């Protein structure tokens, strides 16, 4: 069996788990920073925070796959 396949089958789940846990942590803790930054506009902060989370996932997981 090709060792690259084994390495990638171990690498992708590990890096996905790390990326998702880090993104969720940043999502929860970043909301407080954004609330202070946007003067307590909760609806705007929630939308921006979700967009930042999705962008974080797309960039990091895309880079990991490539």
MODELLER restraints for C-alpha pairs under 7 A, 6 or more apart:
rsr = mdl.restraints
at = mdl.atoms
rsr.add(forms.Gaussian(group=physical.xy_distance, feature=features.Distance(at['CA:16:A'], at['CA:61:A']), mean=6.68, stdev=0.5))
rsr.add(forms.Gaussian(group=physical.xy_distance, feature=features.Distance(at['CA:19:A'], at['CA:60:A']), mean=6.96, stdev=0.5))
rsr.add(forms.Gaussian(group=physical.xy_distance, feature=features.Distance(at['CA:23:A'], at['CA:53:A']), mean=6.26, stdev=0.5))
rsr.add(forms.Gaussian(group=physical.xy_distance, feature=features.Distance(at['CA:23:A'], at['CA:56:A']), mean=6.83, stdev=0.5))
rsr.add(forms.Gaussian(group=physical.xy_distance, feature=features.Distance(at['CA:27:A'], at['CA:49:A']), mean=6.40, stdev=0.5))
rsr.add(forms.Gaussian(group=physical.xy_distance, feature=features.Distance(at['CA:27:A'], at['CA:53:A']), mean=6.21, stdev=0.5))
rsr.add(forms.Gaussian(group=physical.xy_distance, feature=features.Distance(at['CA:31:A'], at['CA:45:A']), mean=6.78, stdev=0.5))
rsr.add(forms.Gaussian(group=physical.xy_distance, feature=features.Distance(at['CA:31:A'], at['CA:49:A']), mean=6.55, stdev=0.5))
rsr.add(forms.Gaussian(group=physical.xy_distance, feature=features.Distance(at['CA:34:A'], at['CA:45:A']), mean=5.97, stdev=0.5))
rsr.add(forms.Gaussian(group=physical.xy_distance, feature=features.Distance(at['CA:35:A'], at['CA:41:A']), mean=6.60, stdev=0.5))
rsr.add(forms.Gaussian(group=physical.xy_distance, feature=features.Distance(at['CA:35:A'], at['CA:42:A']), mean=6.76, stdev=0.5))
rsr.add(forms.Gaussian(group=physical.xy_distance, feature=features.Distance(at['CA:35:A'], at['CA:45:A']), mean=6.16, stdev=0.5))
